[in-house]
Amino acid sequence: ITIIITIYRCSDGVANIEEYLLADRATSGINLQEPSPLSDRFCQEEGGTTTIRYIRPLQTESLTISPDGDTNIIYALNGDDSISQHSQTNRGLARVNFATGDASTIDETDYVIAHSACMWVAFAGLMPIGALLARYGKMLPIKTPLWFYAHITVQTLAVIMMIPGFVLALKVDDDGERFEENHGRIGLALFILGGTQFLGGVLRPHKAAEGEFSLIRTIWELGHGPLGLAISIMAFINVFYGLELDDDSKEIWWTLHTAWVIIIGGLAIILEGVKTTLRLRKKPEKKSTQDDVEGQVPGDDRQQAPGRRREEEEKKMDTLGSGGGTTTLTRRGAGAGAAGG
């Protein structure tokens, strides 16, 4: 794609207007067109309004503009006379018909803001909360599946926000470079992983019955949790990449996102500590019960199992009845014994 830009500097009534070939976003990629195809250059600043005028042939070696139909023109203003990337606010679109002389501005939807809002809510807001619910919701003192339904609801809402956020990313610019930056590449990976994670939750294998082992369920559990954690961490990082990419990102957004990352991270650390403490408390209780059984005094009928006490009593009765007669024994309480001399 051939991109031609006209850069003007209007200073002290002097019109410095030149045409450049834009090969890259970096300053080194802005190449002055020589000889200049522009003529009759005029520039005026008055009453807060800047007027520029110049003549350019519709057909040149670098670019041909069709005289028929409408031609879209992008315009932008920078705060100083340096050659640098313009801000995202002082810009606009215009439509010009060179045959009729008609011109009009085009309303531009700010896809950047809409994309940023959808993706932040989905990946940095809802998904980390859903992950916390899944990992720590079972610590509630009341045994209830509420945490499970809350986890499903939150993650479903995240996916609902993720889809339009990705579509809006495709509308932000149309030069094919959206996936050449770290933000775009990580964003694409997050969209794929987020969709995979959601489908994995919907198609999760059932738990094995008590005492049984399910290999597929074990593999799923080993993958679902860590993948959710990885998605949240990648999302937090990618927001910073996005803010860095947008020249108009205000410091308040950096501050708010940093604060949110600290809050979620701190909450996860606290809950993990509580979970570890509860797990360690359960182990001594089990060990204490085992020590009570192992610590029974041998021969103490009050501590022995009923079956063992019955066996001891039967042995005593055998000894008493061995003095010269015949002894017939039945289970206690189930019959009578007869002896003959």
Rosetta silent file (secondary structure, phi, psi, omega in degrees, C-alpha in Angstrom):
SEQUENCE: ITIIITIYRCSDGVANIEEYLLADRATSGINLQEPSPLSDRFCQEEGGTTTIRYIRPLQTESLTISPDGDTNIIYALNGDDSISQHSQTNRGLARVNFATGDASTIDETDYVIAHSACMWVAFAGLMPIGALLARYGKMLPIKTPLWFYAHITVQTLAVIMMIPGFVLALKVDDDGERFEENHGRIGLALFILGGTQFLGGVLRPHKAAEGEFSLIRTIWELGHGPLGLAISIMAFINVFYGLELDDDSKEIWWTLHTAWVIIIGGLAIILEGVKTTLRLRKKPEKKSTQDDVEGQVPGDDRQQAPGRRREEEEKKMDTLGSGGGTTTLTRRGAGAGAAGG
SCORE:     score description
SCORE:     0.000 S_00000001
   1 L     0.000  128.257  177.038    0.000    0.000    0.000 S_00000001
   2 L   -90.446  122.335 -179.520    1.386    3.403   -0.983 S_00000001
   3 L  -116.668  118.554  178.949    0.773    5.998    1.706 S_00000001
   4 E  -111.045  130.806  177.247    1.414    9.646    0.882 S_00000001
   5 E  -123.497  149.059  175.434    1.213   12.292    3.577 S_00000001
   6 E  -112.751  121.064 -179.499    1.421   16.049    3.390 S_00000001
   7 E  -110.840  129.556 -179.924    3.092   17.725    6.339 S_00000001
   8 E  -123.122  149.880  170.487    2.792   21.439    6.810 S_00000001
   9 E  -130.150  123.239 -178.424    4.326   23.928    9.189 S_00000001
  10 E  -111.808  106.598 -176.078    2.753   27.337    9.312 S_00000001
  11 E  -138.984  123.596  177.520    5.040   29.833   11.029 S_00000001
  12 L    54.933   38.173  177.251    5.120   33.640   10.687 S_00000001
  13 L    76.844    2.288  179.580    3.084   33.487    7.491 S_00000001
  14 E   -95.004  124.166 -178.258    5.590   31.156    5.833 S_00000001
  15 E   -92.881  106.505  175.929    3.981   28.035    4.346 S_00000001
  16 E  -104.054   91.287 -175.162    6.283   25.037    4.710 S_00000001
  17 E  -122.635  122.539 -178.621    4.236   22.316    3.030 S_00000001
  18 E  -136.238  158.729  177.676    5.841   19.146    1.657 S_00000001
  19 E  -106.364  138.626 -176.608    4.743   15.693    0.535 S_00000001
  20 E  -129.165  149.714  171.487    6.285   12.576    2.058 S_00000001
  21 E   -94.919  121.210 -176.730    6.171    8.854    1.341 S_00000001
  22 E   -94.069  105.239 -179.432    5.286    7.034    4.549 S_00000001
  23 L   -99.915  -18.704 -177.550    7.141    3.704    4.601 S_00000001
  24 L  -158.642  161.567  178.935    7.137    3.139    8.367 S_00000001
  25 L   -73.458  -23.507  178.888    5.754    4.586   11.589 S_00000001
  26 L   -71.591  156.699 -179.134    9.252    5.486   12.713 S_00000001
  27 H   -59.513  -32.797 -179.246   10.690    8.874   11.760 S_00000001
  28 H   -66.591  -17.657 -179.543   13.276    7.144    9.566 S_00000001
  29 H   -91.380    4.644  179.187   10.438    5.814    7.406 S_00000001
  30 E   -99.068  106.910 -172.367    9.151    9.294    6.450 S_00000001
  31 E  -110.726  124.934  179.576   10.802   10.131    3.116 S_00000001
  32 E   -67.171  132.926  178.102   10.567   13.549    1.464 S_00000001
  33 L   -83.178  118.344  178.581    9.301   13.443   -2.128 S_00000001
  34 L  -129.581  133.698   -3.617   11.763   15.216   -4.429 S_00000001
  35 L   -70.721  154.368 -177.001   11.122   17.045   -6.594 S_00000001
  36 L   -68.732  133.025  177.285    8.031   18.196   -4.780 S_00000001
  37 L   -82.648   -0.923 -175.334    4.758   17.737   -6.709 S_00000001
  38 L   -92.890  149.091  176.381    3.174   20.616   -4.748 S_00000001
  39 E  -148.267  170.858  178.598    2.844   24.210   -5.905 S_00000001
  40 E    50.416   50.939 -176.413    1.037   27.450   -4.982 S_00000001
  41 E   -80.149  135.063 -178.182    1.462   26.704   -1.273 S_00000001
  42 E  -142.076  140.660  179.467   -0.398   28.933    1.172 S_00000001
  43 E  -144.428  137.290 -179.775   -0.777   28.835    4.950 S_00000001
  44 E  -147.932  135.472  174.790   -2.620   31.143    7.333 S_00000001
  45 E  -117.944  120.383 -176.919   -3.389   31.063   11.070 S_00000001
  46 E  -154.766  129.288  176.133   -6.116   33.419   12.221 S_00000001
  47 L    59.331   34.782 -179.983   -8.634   33.360   15.054 S_00000001
  48 L    78.882    5.900  179.959   -7.716   29.846   16.125 S_00000001
  49 E  -117.314  132.900  177.861   -8.238   28.499   12.612 S_00000001
  50 E  -107.216  129.051  179.343   -5.454   27.225   10.373 S_00000001
  51 E  -119.152  127.019  175.528   -5.958   27.301    6.617 S_00000001
  52 E  -123.944  148.716 -179.593   -3.618   25.550    4.196 S_00000001
  53 E  -148.421  138.011  176.496   -3.850   25.455    0.431 S_00000001
  54 E  -159.180  163.454  178.500   -1.740   23.872   -2.259 S_00000001
  55 E  -112.722  133.341  178.532   -2.021   22.445   -5.745 S_00000001
  56 L  -137.741  132.522  175.877   -1.099   18.842   -6.514 S_00000001
  57 L   -62.373  143.743  178.861   -1.515   16.957   -9.796 S_00000001
  58 L   -66.671  -27.180 -178.946   -3.956   14.063   -9.533 S_00000001
  59 E  -121.703  120.522  175.615   -1.431   11.798  -11.195 S_00000001
  60 L  -133.889  176.223  179.389    2.204   11.593  -10.101 S_00000001
  61 L   -63.104  -35.571 -174.805    4.872    8.922  -10.067 S_00000001
  62 L   -85.897  -32.430 -174.718    4.172    8.057   -6.451 S_00000001
  63 L  -157.767  137.487  175.768    0.378    8.214   -6.328 S_00000001
  64 E  -113.731  127.810  178.680   -2.588    8.654   -8.641 S_00000001
  65 L  -105.422  127.067 -178.785   -5.817   10.129   -7.309 S_00000001
  66 L   -72.025  132.617  178.662   -8.972    9.342   -9.248 S_00000001
  67 L   -77.465  -14.871 -178.711  -10.908   12.469  -10.292 S_00000001
  68 L   -99.572  141.002  178.004  -14.156   10.493  -10.281 S_00000001
  69 L    81.315 -175.059 -176.577  -15.974    9.546   -7.104 S_00000001
  70 L   -92.393  145.826  175.292  -15.090   10.320   -3.529 S_00000001
  71 E  -120.428  126.622  179.033  -11.605   10.279   -2.038 S_00000001
  72 E   -84.768  135.266 -179.581  -11.135    9.782    1.690 S_00000001
  73 E  -125.899  130.671  175.320   -8.593   12.032    3.368 S_00000001
  74 E   -99.094  130.815  177.001   -7.217   11.609    6.887 S_00000001
  75 E  -124.750  151.138 -178.574   -6.118   14.771    8.636 S_00000001
  76 E  -153.919  153.480  179.679   -4.349   15.207   11.959 S_00000001
  77 L  -122.294  143.023  176.445   -2.757   17.946   14.038 S_00000001
  78 L  -115.538  161.209 -174.830    0.309   17.780   16.230 S_00000001
  79 L   -78.291  -16.219 -179.785    1.231   20.013   19.120 S_00000001
  80 L  -141.416 -173.369 -175.936    4.546   21.207   17.691 S_00000001
  81 L   -90.119    3.721 -178.426    6.475   21.455   14.432 S_00000001
  82 L   -76.147  153.454  176.392    8.400   18.206   14.876 S_00000001
  83 L   -86.587  103.340 -177.953    7.807   15.258   12.576 S_00000001
  84 L  -151.731  168.136 -179.930    6.290   12.690   14.924 S_00000001
  85 L   -66.538  133.285 -177.797    3.242   10.479   15.252 S_00000001
  86 L   -75.818  164.862  178.184    0.146   12.551   15.890 S_00000001
  87 L   -75.934  168.579 -178.306   -2.166   12.016   18.847 S_00000001
  88 L   -85.313   -5.839 -176.302   -5.368   10.009   18.606 S_00000001
  89 L   -98.434  -44.692 -177.079   -7.607   12.956   19.464 S_00000001
  90 L   -85.192   67.527 -177.388   -6.610   15.772   17.085 S_00000001
  91 E  -151.954  171.547  179.078   -7.518   13.911   13.947 S_00000001
  92 E  -175.338  177.464  179.121  -10.422   13.245   11.615 S_00000001
  93 E  -123.308  143.654  176.376  -11.693   11.962    8.305 S_00000001
  94 E  -135.853  152.644  178.069  -12.965   13.900    5.305 S_00000001
  95 E  -120.300  124.496 -175.191  -14.491   12.872    2.001 S_00000001
  96 E  -124.794  135.561  172.550  -13.672   14.956   -1.088 S_00000001
  97 L  -110.284  108.787 -174.582  -14.985   14.750   -4.624 S_00000001
  98 L   -73.451  -18.187  179.191  -12.436   16.482   -6.866 S_00000001
  99 L   -78.578  -40.098 -177.343  -14.791   16.509   -9.846 S_00000001
 100 L  -100.223  -18.879 -177.234  -17.633   18.362   -8.115 S_00000001
 101 L    83.412    3.788  178.479  -15.695   20.101   -5.360 S_00000001
 102 L   -75.068  143.844  178.970  -18.005   18.672   -2.686 S_00000001
 103 E  -147.441  147.423  178.257  -16.440   17.864    0.675 S_00000001
 104 E  -155.162  155.285  176.607  -17.700   16.613    4.026 S_00000001
 105 E   -88.706  156.900 -178.975  -16.326   15.275    7.276 S_00000001
 106 E  -116.698  127.184  176.410  -16.899   11.680    8.386 S_00000001
 107 L   -68.037  131.172 -178.487  -17.853   10.816   11.936 S_00000001
 108 L  -110.835  122.669  174.644  -15.297    8.408   13.357 S_00000001
 109 L   -76.535  133.172 -178.940  -16.249    5.907   16.015 S_00000001
 110 L   -81.342   86.509 -178.538  -13.484    5.601   18.571 S_00000001
 111 H   -66.605  -26.174 -178.356  -12.923    1.880   18.262 S_00000001
 112 H   -62.857  -47.629 -178.988   -9.824    2.090   20.462 S_00000001
 113 H   -64.594  -44.628 -179.244  -11.786    3.128   23.548 S_00000001
 114 H   -63.698  -43.026  178.020  -14.552    0.581   22.906 S_00000001
 115 H   -62.317  -45.771 -178.279  -12.021   -2.214   22.300 S_00000001
 116 H   -61.392  -43.295 -178.561  -10.038   -1.307   25.403 S_00000001
 117 H   -64.118  -46.626 -178.540  -13.125   -1.245   27.621 S_00000001
 118 H   -63.128  -45.943 -176.053  -14.446   -4.614   26.415 S_00000001
 119 H   -71.088  -34.972  179.157  -11.109   -6.396   26.664 S_00000001
 120 H   -67.245  -45.670  179.739  -10.208   -4.954   30.065 S_00000001
 121 H   -60.363  -41.772 -176.639  -13.544   -5.968   31.564 S_00000001
 122 H   -69.876  -55.331 -169.393  -13.262   -9.458   30.036 S_00000001
 123 H   -91.842  -40.972 -176.860   -9.629  -10.372   30.666 S_00000001
 124 H   -91.149  -22.606 -177.819   -8.352   -8.104   33.439 S_00000001
 125 H   -99.010  -66.918 -171.722  -11.617   -7.734   35.356 S_00000001
 126 H   -74.575  -45.353 -175.004  -13.957  -10.723   35.154 S_00000001
 127 H   -61.426  -43.784  175.597  -11.607  -13.626   34.381 S_00000001
 128 H   -61.922  -37.994  177.841   -9.307  -13.092   37.407 S_00000001
 129 H   -64.191  -43.003  177.563  -12.361  -12.815   39.674 S_00000001
 130 H   -61.812  -37.511  178.202  -13.748  -16.032   38.206 S_00000001
 131 H   -65.928  -40.409  177.579  -10.415  -17.761   38.802 S_00000001
 132 H   -63.696  -40.110  178.787  -10.401  -16.659   42.459 S_00000001
 133 H   -62.224  -40.684 -177.774  -13.941  -17.988   42.908 S_00000001
 134 H   -69.638  -38.048 -174.858  -12.955  -21.376   41.496 S_00000001
 135 H   -82.594  -34.857 -172.440   -9.815  -21.776   43.594 S_00000001
 136 H  -116.957   -2.342 -178.846  -10.962  -20.390   46.927 S_00000001
 137 H   -65.372  -26.708 -178.338  -14.772  -20.605   46.842 S_00000001
 138 H   -74.614   -5.341  178.479  -14.726  -24.076   48.411 S_00000001
 139 H   -79.687   -5.619 -179.284  -13.275  -22.638   51.622 S_00000001
 140 L   -58.733  138.828 -178.793  -16.696  -21.286   52.608 S_00000001
 141 L   -62.999  -26.076  179.685  -17.813  -22.728   55.977 S_00000001
 142 L   -95.395  125.567  179.211  -21.179  -23.649   54.467 S_00000001
 143 L   -74.022  105.742 -177.590  -21.060  -26.505   51.975 S_00000001
 144 L  -149.397  145.264  177.338  -22.797  -25.038   48.951 S_00000001
 145 L   -81.687   14.525 -176.932  -22.257  -25.101   45.159 S_00000001
 146 H   -57.737  -40.886 -179.066  -22.792  -21.336   45.063 S_00000001
 147 H   -60.690  -35.941 -178.170  -19.112  -20.704   44.254 S_00000001
 148 H   -66.905  -45.752  179.747  -19.380  -23.035   41.241 S_00000001
 149 H   -68.730  -34.114  176.350  -22.380  -21.248   39.736 S_00000001
 150 H   -65.640  -40.873  178.170  -20.763  -17.872   40.437 S_00000001
 151 H   -60.821  -46.487  179.924  -17.602  -19.038   38.640 S_00000001
 152 H   -62.630  -43.659 -178.108  -19.597  -20.153   35.588 S_00000001
 153 H   -62.883  -46.905 -177.486  -21.597  -16.909   35.490 S_00000001
 154 H   -63.972  -44.948 -178.180  -18.547  -14.645   35.731 S_00000001
 155 H   -69.864  -31.108  175.412  -16.562  -16.521   33.090 S_00000001
 156 H   -66.174  -42.750  176.742  -19.541  -16.589   30.721 S_00000001
 157 H   -61.674  -37.114  179.018  -19.880  -12.816   31.030 S_00000001
 158 H   -62.156  -42.953  179.389  -16.145  -12.517   30.323 S_00000001
 159 H   -66.464  -38.104  178.269  -16.512  -14.437   27.055 S_00000001
 160 H   -61.031  -37.419  177.823  -19.521  -12.308   26.089 S_00000001
 161 H   -77.882  -28.804 -175.990  -17.344   -9.185   26.496 S_00000001
 162 H   -67.960  -39.281 -174.805  -14.325  -10.795   24.840 S_00000001
 163 H   -63.995  -53.317  177.504  -15.966  -11.433   21.469 S_00000001
 164 H   -65.058  -30.001  177.202  -16.980   -7.825   20.614 S_00000001
 165 H   -62.281  -38.858  178.533  -13.657   -6.639   22.037 S_00000001
 166 H   -70.317  -41.325  178.451  -11.806   -8.791   19.512 S_00000001
 167 H   -61.224  -41.338  178.904  -14.045   -7.652   16.637 S_00000001
 168 H   -65.243  -31.234  177.632  -13.398   -4.021   17.593 S_00000001
 169 H   -62.651  -33.507  178.317   -9.658   -4.718   17.548 S_00000001
 170 H   -71.435  -19.524 -179.403   -9.997   -5.582   13.870 S_00000001
 171 H   -94.042  -10.242 -175.940  -11.632   -2.189   13.290 S_00000001
 172 H   -61.085  -47.860  174.876   -8.985   -0.122   15.097 S_00000001
 173 L  -145.822  161.414 -173.472   -6.779    0.068   12.020 S_00000001
 174 L  -127.791   33.716 -178.113   -6.819   -1.548    8.618 S_00000001
 175 L  -104.281    9.102  177.152   -3.182   -1.586    7.618 S_00000001
 176 L    75.735    8.690 -176.258   -2.504   -5.214    8.502 S_00000001
 177 L  -104.821    8.466 -173.308   -0.097   -4.311   11.300 S_00000001
 178 L   -65.906  -25.152 -178.822   -2.375   -4.995   14.265 S_00000001
 179 L  -106.434   16.075  177.135   -0.635   -8.298   15.047 S_00000001
 180 L   -94.179  -11.736  176.554    2.910   -7.043   14.499 S_00000001
 181 L   -97.197  160.002  177.765    3.083   -5.431   17.954 S_00000001
 182 H   -58.023  -39.278 -178.092    3.392   -7.307   21.258 S_00000001
 183 H   -61.797  -44.371 -179.765   -0.050   -6.077   22.263 S_00000001
 184 H   -68.232  -40.469 -179.086   -1.706   -7.510   19.168 S_00000001
 185 H   -66.667  -46.651  178.714    0.128  -10.830   19.319 S_00000001
 186 H   -65.560  -37.880  178.427   -0.601  -11.398   22.991 S_00000001
 187 H   -61.341  -42.020  177.936   -4.188  -10.266   22.447 S_00000001
 188 H   -63.792  -42.792  177.962   -4.674  -12.845   19.689 S_00000001
 189 H   -62.813  -40.519  179.132   -3.188  -15.552   21.912 S_00000001
 190 H   -64.255  -39.387  179.326   -5.469  -14.512   24.778 S_00000001
 191 H   -62.664  -43.222  179.718   -8.538  -14.680   22.543 S_00000001
 192 H   -68.007  -47.209 -179.145   -7.657  -18.230   21.461 S_00000001
 193 H   -65.801  -39.117  179.138   -6.718  -19.393   24.974 S_00000001
 194 H   -62.992  -42.346  176.915   -9.762  -17.729   26.517 S_00000001
 195 H   -65.529  -40.842  178.061  -12.079  -19.491   24.084 S_00000001
 196 H   -63.079  -42.640  179.878  -10.296  -22.803   24.652 S_00000001
 197 H   -62.915  -40.817 -179.603  -10.551  -22.399   28.425 S_00000001
 198 H   -66.425  -45.131  178.269  -14.272  -21.667   28.229 S_00000001
 199 H   -63.767  -36.352  176.776  -14.961  -24.680   26.006 S_00000001
 200 H   -62.614  -35.482  176.986  -12.861  -26.812   28.342 S_00000001
 201 H   -70.544  -39.452 -179.917  -15.076  -25.754   31.220 S_00000001
 202 H   -67.729  -39.734 -176.235  -18.275  -26.488   29.307 S_00000001
 203 L   -97.796   22.240 -176.751  -17.032  -29.920   28.138 S_00000001
 204 L   -59.206  140.726  176.729  -15.339  -30.858   31.424 S_00000001
 205 L   -72.045  151.651 -179.691  -15.309  -34.615   32.206 S_00000001
 206 L   -69.995  154.795  176.124  -17.373  -35.811   35.162 S_00000001
 207 L   -67.425  148.627  177.261  -15.721  -36.566   38.483 S_00000001
 208 L   -72.445  152.988  177.499  -14.851  -40.199   39.153 S_00000001
 209 L   -65.454  163.991 -177.889  -16.989  -42.150   41.611 S_00000001
 210 L   -57.234  126.187  177.985  -15.789  -42.562   45.201 S_00000001
 211 L    85.724   -4.581  179.761  -12.687  -44.731   45.269 S_00000001
 212 L  -104.736  164.530 -177.982  -12.267  -44.735   41.484 S_00000001
 213 L  -123.103  133.227  177.792   -9.676  -42.983   39.307 S_00000001
 214 L  -119.707  112.773 -178.232  -10.344  -41.015   36.105 S_00000001
 215 H   -65.435  -43.727 -177.136   -7.277  -40.240   34.004 S_00000001
 216 H   -66.330  -35.743  177.394   -9.061  -37.761   31.731 S_00000001
 217 H   -67.816  -38.887  178.924  -10.509  -35.889   34.725 S_00000001
 218 H   -64.074  -43.750  178.388   -7.048  -35.721   36.329 S_00000001
 219 H   -62.416  -41.965  179.623   -5.509  -34.346   33.123 S_00000001
 220 H   -61.788  -44.183 -179.213   -8.315  -31.784   32.862 S_00000001
 221 H   -65.250  -35.840  179.345   -7.803  -30.611   36.453 S_00000001
 222 H   -70.839  -22.525 -178.163   -4.039  -30.293   35.899 S_00000001
 223 H   -99.663  -36.441 -172.603   -4.629  -28.112   32.827 S_00000001
 224 H   -65.739  -47.724 -178.142   -7.733  -26.026   33.559 S_00000001
 225 H   -65.471  -54.084  179.091   -6.495  -24.249   36.678 S_00000001
 226 H   -59.956  -35.040  178.748   -2.949  -23.364   35.526 S_00000001
 227 H   -66.097  -39.615  176.894   -4.251  -22.189   32.145 S_00000001
 228 H   -61.959  -40.920  177.620   -6.687  -19.832   33.866 S_00000001
 229 H   -64.248  -43.029 -179.823   -3.845  -18.401   35.955 S_00000001
 230 H   -62.998  -40.016  179.367   -1.656  -17.956   32.860 S_00000001
 231 H   -62.542  -43.067 -179.183   -4.452  -16.130   31.009 S_00000001
 232 H   -63.743  -43.945 -179.623   -4.927  -13.678   33.893 S_00000001
 233 H   -64.802  -44.999  178.617   -1.197  -12.901   34.137 S_00000001
 234 H   -61.353  -38.535 -179.469   -0.879  -12.445   30.360 S_00000001
 235 H   -65.762  -43.534  178.588   -3.926  -10.164   30.357 S_00000001
 236 H   -58.064  -44.454 -179.154   -2.522   -7.938   33.101 S_00000001
 237 H   -67.047  -40.971 -175.722    0.730   -7.553   31.153 S_00000001
 238 H   -67.844  -27.943  175.554   -1.013   -6.970   27.825 S_00000001
 239 H   -62.213  -41.147  178.097   -3.023   -4.062   29.228 S_00000001
 240 H   -63.478  -39.969  176.526    0.263   -2.290   29.939 S_00000001
 241 H   -61.662  -40.063  179.512    1.382   -2.961   26.354 S_00000001
 242 H   -65.739  -42.234  177.998   -1.887   -1.480   25.106 S_00000001
 243 H   -63.916  -36.462  179.369   -1.537    1.641   27.225 S_00000001
 244 H   -68.687  -32.039 -178.299    2.016    2.069   25.964 S_00000001
 245 H   -73.765  -29.108 -177.650    0.838    1.763   22.370 S_00000001
 246 L   -91.903  113.206 -178.595   -1.792    4.489   22.747 S_00000001
 247 L   -64.339  -23.133 -176.878   -0.165    7.906   22.864 S_00000001
 248 L   -91.298    1.984 -178.612   -3.318    9.378   24.377 S_00000001
 249 L   -64.790  123.893 -177.450   -3.471    7.008   27.340 S_00000001
 250 L   -81.289  155.910 -177.675   -3.688    9.169   30.439 S_00000001
 251 H   -60.540  -28.646 -178.059   -1.636    8.525   33.558 S_00000001
 252 H   -62.323  -34.735  179.923   -4.823    7.812   35.516 S_00000001
 253 H   -70.288  -37.740  174.654   -5.407    4.623   33.480 S_00000001
 254 H   -61.192  -45.209 -177.788   -1.887    3.417   34.227 S_00000001
 255 H   -64.666  -45.854 -177.941   -2.438    4.134   37.912 S_00000001
 256 H   -64.968  -42.018 -179.669   -5.856    2.470   38.086 S_00000001
 257 H   -67.488  -41.257  177.423   -4.727   -0.671   36.271 S_00000001
 258 H   -60.403  -43.456  178.887   -1.609   -0.965   38.429 S_00000001
 259 H   -62.076  -40.043 -179.784   -3.745   -0.604   41.555 S_00000001
 260 H   -65.345  -41.297  177.981   -6.137   -3.299   40.297 S_00000001
 261 H   -61.346  -41.962  179.271   -3.275   -5.719   39.629 S_00000001
 262 H   -64.949  -41.311 -179.663   -1.967   -5.129   43.161 S_00000001
 263 H   -63.453  -49.867 -178.936   -5.444   -5.670   44.663 S_00000001
 264 H   -64.421  -44.121  179.067   -6.078   -8.938   42.804 S_00000001
 265 H   -63.368  -43.583  178.369   -2.547  -10.189   43.441 S_00000001
 266 H   -63.918  -41.302  178.919   -2.690   -9.282   47.126 S_00000001
 267 H   -63.312  -40.180  178.780   -6.098  -10.908   47.532 S_00000001
 268 H   -64.223  -40.491  179.261   -4.833  -14.096   45.895 S_00000001
 269 H   -64.183  -43.869  179.923   -1.821  -14.220   48.233 S_00000001
 270 H   -62.960  -47.934 -178.759   -4.023  -13.744   51.314 S_00000001
 271 H   -65.236  -35.503  177.378   -6.539  -16.390   50.237 S_00000001
 272 H   -65.748  -37.706  176.206   -3.755  -18.819   49.372 S_00000001
 273 H   -63.957  -42.852  178.030   -2.338  -18.327   52.861 S_00000001
 274 H   -63.034  -42.990 -179.444   -5.727  -19.008   54.434 S_00000001
 275 H   -62.922  -42.697  178.606   -6.179  -22.114   52.299 S_00000001
 276 H   -63.903  -42.032  179.261   -2.749  -23.447   53.261 S_00000001
 277 H   -61.529  -45.285  179.319   -3.428  -22.796   56.962 S_00000001
 278 H   -63.257  -37.666  179.548   -6.745  -24.667   56.858 S_00000001
 279 H   -67.551  -39.310  179.355   -5.114  -27.599   55.085 S_00000001
 280 H   -69.548  -30.935  179.157   -2.336  -27.833   57.681 S_00000001
 281 H   -69.430  -29.904 -178.852   -4.849  -27.745   60.533 S_00000001
 282 H   -72.964  -31.472 -177.767   -6.676  -30.793   59.209 S_00000001
 283 H   -64.579  -47.226  178.273   -3.550  -32.978   59.159 S_00000001
 284 H   -59.670  -34.341  179.648   -2.814  -32.885   62.964 S_00000001
 285 H   -63.010  -43.097  178.272   -6.444  -33.858   63.675 S_00000001
 286 H   -65.997  -40.403 -179.383   -6.096  -37.005   61.568 S_00000001
 287 H   -65.870  -38.193  179.163   -2.732  -37.816   63.151 S_00000001
 288 H   -64.034  -40.603  178.680   -4.168  -37.375   66.657 S_00000001
 289 H   -64.122  -39.888  179.040   -6.961  -39.861   65.937 S_00000001
 290 H   -67.292  -39.473  178.491   -4.435  -42.417   64.683 S_00000001
 291 H   -62.959  -36.143  179.296   -2.247  -41.940   67.789 S_00000001
 292 H   -62.314  -39.665 -179.689   -5.256  -42.643   70.036 S_00000001
 293 H   -70.639  -44.477 -178.486   -5.791  -46.014   68.365 S_00000001
 294 H   -69.826  -22.653 -176.133   -2.105  -46.956   68.402 S_00000001
 295 L   -89.466   10.793  178.707   -1.760  -45.849   72.020 S_00000001
 296 L   -67.150  142.351 -179.590   -4.243  -48.353   73.503 S_00000001
 297 L   -79.376  125.018 -179.401   -2.850  -50.389   76.409 S_00000001
 298 L   -59.298  136.632  178.626   -2.593  -54.104   75.517 S_00000001
 299 L    89.258   -8.904  179.776   -4.995  -56.221   77.590 S_00000001
 300 L   -83.355  104.583 -175.439   -7.292  -53.307   78.426 S_00000001
 301 L   -62.837  -24.749 -178.223  -10.696  -54.672   77.452 S_00000001
 302 L   -71.831  -22.494 -178.531  -12.216  -51.208   77.501 S_00000001
 303 L  -103.285  -12.239 -177.667   -9.955  -50.119   74.664 S_00000001
 304 L   -79.875  158.344  177.776   -9.924  -53.331   72.643 S_00000001
 305 L   -67.795  150.188 -178.717  -12.212  -53.975   69.753 S_00000001
 306 H   -55.663  -39.958 -179.246  -15.400  -55.965   70.543 S_00000001
 307 H   -62.932  -38.578 -178.880  -14.299  -58.919   68.424 S_00000001
 308 H   -70.997  -37.584  178.347  -11.024  -59.218   70.280 S_00000001
 309 H   -63.537  -39.885  179.516  -12.722  -59.043   73.687 S_00000001
 310 H   -63.371  -39.739  179.641  -15.080  -61.857   72.682 S_00000001
 311 H   -63.103  -41.066  179.520  -12.136  -64.012   71.606 S_00000001
 312 H   -64.510  -41.466 -179.350  -10.409  -63.509   74.978 S_00000001
 313 H   -65.332  -38.574  178.961  -13.555  -64.438   76.888 S_00000001
 314 H   -65.382  -36.875  177.688  -14.006  -67.630   74.858 S_00000001
 315 H   -63.688  -40.917  178.873  -10.413  -68.654   75.614 S_00000001
 316 H   -62.086  -42.288 -179.889  -11.031  -68.191   79.357 S_00000001
 317 H   -65.318  -36.628  176.464  -14.148  -70.350   79.163 S_00000001
 318 H   -61.222  -40.862 -178.777  -12.196  -73.076   77.340 S_00000001
 319 H   -65.881  -43.411 -179.090   -9.627  -73.087   80.145 S_00000001
 320 H   -65.940  -32.634 -175.503  -12.276  -73.361   82.890 S_00000001
 321 L   -92.464    9.086 -176.593  -14.054  -76.235   81.167 S_00000001
 322 L   -94.952   13.674 -175.478  -10.975  -78.413   80.504 S_00000001
 323 L   -84.708   27.285  173.325  -10.929  -80.077   83.995 S_00000001
 324 L   123.367   -8.499 -179.778  -12.146  -83.576   82.956 S_00000001
 325 L  -109.200 -177.969  175.890  -15.510  -83.010   81.331 S_00000001
 326 L  -106.421  128.245 -176.258  -16.734  -82.207   77.878 S_00000001
 327 L  -114.370  128.016  175.578  -17.617  -78.614   77.268 S_00000001
 328 L  -109.358  122.130 -176.566  -19.844  -77.434   74.474 S_00000001
 329 L  -112.148  137.775  170.833  -19.568  -73.716   73.712 S_00000001
 330 L  -123.404  175.384  177.997  -21.842  -71.617   71.644 S_00000001
 331 L   -63.506  145.588 -177.812  -21.823  -67.903   70.953 S_00000001
 332 L   -55.410  128.292  176.161  -22.598  -65.810   73.977 S_00000001
 333 L    80.538   -1.781 -176.540  -26.299  -65.471   74.489 S_00000001
 334 L  -104.433   -9.062 -178.315  -27.085  -67.852   71.640 S_00000001
 335 L  -171.246 -171.472 -179.287  -27.295  -71.210   73.546 S_00000001
 336 L  -122.767  153.293  179.942  -26.463  -73.144   76.769 S_00000001
 337 L  -100.346  143.709  179.613  -23.417  -75.215   77.759 S_00000001
 338 L  -126.665  135.097 -178.458  -23.676  -78.826   79.094 S_00000001
 339 L  -124.146  143.440  178.570  -20.971  -80.660   81.033 S_00000001
 340 L  -130.112  143.407 -175.348  -20.728  -84.362   81.901 S_00000001
 341 L  -103.366    0.000    0.000  -18.479  -86.102   84.410 S_00000001
